[in-house]
């Protein structure tokens, strides 16, 4: 507990259990206002322990909770990276040059040559050396079927997707015949959550982790690697360049990285056509910051995402509207926002609006009063530092005494 006037920690409690917190709070009958997060445990304890106190929900936690719910929705509807139509010709060309096969690169350069481009112009457009341009322009056409061109991992992925789809088809067929979910679970041996997922409208047999990029040793060098591959640089050359920049991996890891990028891109394009891939985390970042602060995403790409996935636009508008209501402390518009948000009928957003409705007085007070959890959050960090200094070897009572004595000895401006 932190006093907003003195800015000091005035007491601490060891547990978060409702009954104990209620009893603890009742020993401070002079408390008039309490700022808290959306925890139902704390709300119940404050109501019972300090029935006359005004409860104020923390504005930061309100915004964070909404963004987290929207993030969960994005995680559910987007599998791996987000595919959008090519925003411009240069993006398509860049993708082919960095991840395409030799045949695809050859066809691209021959097409540029067929447009009447000179070798020098093709070099300028592609960034390739003169020898590389000449090699691809003069290469004989080779035709390879998609299946033959797949890697072993690509074939394994296709087989896994097909297996999951077959299982889902069985479940959907049983449901269409009037079989209850409990009976489907009993007959198939699938878990109830799995059956529900197979029956959901947004079901896809593709694993949610497929295409998700992991932040390994190559992550910070990704753009450089793709650019150098687009310029037809060898793996040994790329390895030497990025090793000088701090890369500690192997040259084989670079080959594996390019192979995986190519496999995922080809797999998605085989299903939805010529596309470019957007990192899902870039779209999630837009829930927390404006587009100008996400340099990896262009305005054209964002517009394409909104057109390709129409339900993303209402989510962004909803988050921005709520952020505006909180910043302007516009109590009058809160009720309309809750109604509009619930009308989207999105489970994650409805969970948030239901929480607002159940805690509406505290949420409304958050827009009326200036109180927030800033002091409490900072004090928690302070206590953690003191606890680490004590190496966690002392009892709670010792920690409490140390913190409170330290707080009393300090003066605050």
ABEGO torsion letter per residue (X at the ends): XBBAAAGBBABBBABABAAAAAAAAAABAABABBBBBABAAAAAAAAAABAABBBBBBAAAAAAAAAAAAAAAAAAABBEBBBBBBABAAAAAAAAAAABBAAAAAAAAAAAAAAGBBAAAAAAAAGBBAAAAAAAAABBBBBBBAAAABBAAAAAAAAAAAAAAAAAAAAAAAAAAGBBAAAAAAAAGBBAAAAAAAABAABBABBAABGBBBBBAAAAAAAAAAAAAAAGBBAAAAAAAAAAAGBABBAAAAAAAAAAAAAAAAAAAAAAEBBBBBBAAAAAAAAABBAAABAABBAAAAAAAAAABAAAAAAAAAAAAAAAAAAAGBAAAAAAAAAAAAAAGBAAAAAAAAAAAAAAAAAAAAAABABBAAAAAAAAAAAAAAAAAAGGABBAAAAAAAAAAAAAABBBX
